[in-house]
Amino acid sequence: MTQVNYVTQETFEQMQAELQRMKAVDRLAVSKAIGEAREKGDLKENAEYDAAKEAQGLLEAKIKQLESAIATAKIVDASTLDTSRVSILTKVTVTNMSTKKAVTYQIVSEKEADLKLKKISATSPVGSGLLGKSVGDIAEIKVPAGLMKFKIENISL
């Protein structure tokens, strides 16, 4: 069973554009590099050929991964979200119960996660621990460092 990959329309379009570029531009460049390396003679001791073939394998793996992500993508429209509970694309302000520090995170898909921008993945321990919670709830989340408790202060778009 494949996991649904929740994304915004913008991210979905970026994924499609990246896939198109990989197929149309990057594949051609790798193919050309393999052809040039082949022309240089003996393939058994040809480092350029080996490197080009390895690059081709990596590119094909990335293409398959992106095709899978696109195939399992579900586009989420922010205008239809319910802010009574934490869900994908909502911004949630939480207070760490041990440090008393408040922070606001946006819950996003793995593809969009960026901790510097305070966007955390819905599949991360903290993100999944916050999903479904309401304002005032205490979320007890098991993380690699131990057990963390967060109080849900606010949920918005």
N, C-alpha and C positions, 0 to 999 in steps of 0.2 A: 504494500500500500504506500503510495507516494504522499509526501507531506505537501499541503497547500502552501504556496509562497505568496503571501499578501504583499502587494505593491501598489504604489500610486500610479496614476496614468502616466505621469512624467517619467518615473523609473521604468515602467514597462516599455515606453517608447525608446528610452536610452538603451535598454537591453536589446531591443530589436535592431537598433542602429549599430550597436557593437557587434552583434551577430552577423549582420549584413557586411560590415567592414571586414570581419575575420574571414568570411567566406569569399568575398570578392577581391580584397586587396592582399590580406596576409597570406592566404593560400597560394596566390599567384607568386608572391615574393619568395615563399619557401620553395615552391616548385622550381622557380628560376635558379635559386641557390643550389638545389640538388642537381639540376642540369649542368650548371657551371662546374660544380665539383666533379661530376661524372666525366666531363671532358678532360680532366687533368690526369687521367690514367687509372692505374691500379686501385681498385676500390678497397682492397684489404688493408692498405696502409695509408688511406686518404682521410686525414683528420677533418678536413673541410666537409667531406661527404658525410662522415659520421655525425658531425655537429648539425648539419642541415637536416639529416634524417631524424635526429633527436628533437630539433626544433619543430619538425613536422608532427611528430608524435605528441608533443606538448600542445601545439596548436589544435590538433584534432581533439584532444582531451578537453581543452577549454571550450571548444565549439559544442561538444556533446553535453558538457555541464551547463552551458548557457541555454542550449536547446531544451534541456530538461527543466531548467528554472522557468523558461518562458511557457513551456507546456503545462506546468503546475501553477502558473501565476493566476492569482485572482485579484482583479483591480478593485481597490477600495475607494469609494467616493466619500470624502470627508464631510460633505454636506448631509449625508444620511446617518452619521454616527450618533449614538446615544452617549451622552456624557454623564449619565448617572453611574456608570461603571467604567473601570479602566478597560480599554480595548485597543486594538491596533490603530495607530495614527492619533490617539489621544495624547495630550500632554498631562502628566500627572506630577503634582508637587507632593513630595514626601518628606517627612522628618525622620532622620535616623535617630532612633530612640536612645542609643548609647552616647552619641556625640551631640545630640540636640541640633544638628545642622540640617537645614532644609535645602532641598535641591529639586529642580524641575527636569524631568526627562520626557522625551517623546518616545512612545513605543512604536517601533517600526519593524520592517522585515529584516532578515539577515543581510540582504543585499544593500539596504540603506543605512545600516547601523554605523554610527560614527561617534565614539564617546566624547571626542573634542567638541562636537556640536550638541552634546547631551541627547543623542539619539541612541537608544538601546534596543537590541533585538528582542522580539517577543519570545524567542527561543532561548535567550540567555537565562541564567538562574534568577536574576533580579526581575527581568522583564516578564518571564512566565509566572513568577511569584506574585506580581502585581496585577496581572490580568484578572478581570472579573471582580476586583475589589471596588468598594464604594467609599465615598468621603467618610472619614471617621474610623474606618477599619484599620486594624493592625495586621500587617502582613509579616509573617515569620518566614524568612527565606533562608534555606540552607545554601551557603556558598562555600567555596574551597577553604576560606579562612574561618569558617564556623557558622554560627547562626546569627542572622541579622534581623532586627525588627524595625519596620518602617510604618509610620502612621500616615495614612492617606489624608492630605490636607485639602487638595483641590484637584479637579479634573476638568480639562477644557480642550478646545480644539486648537 
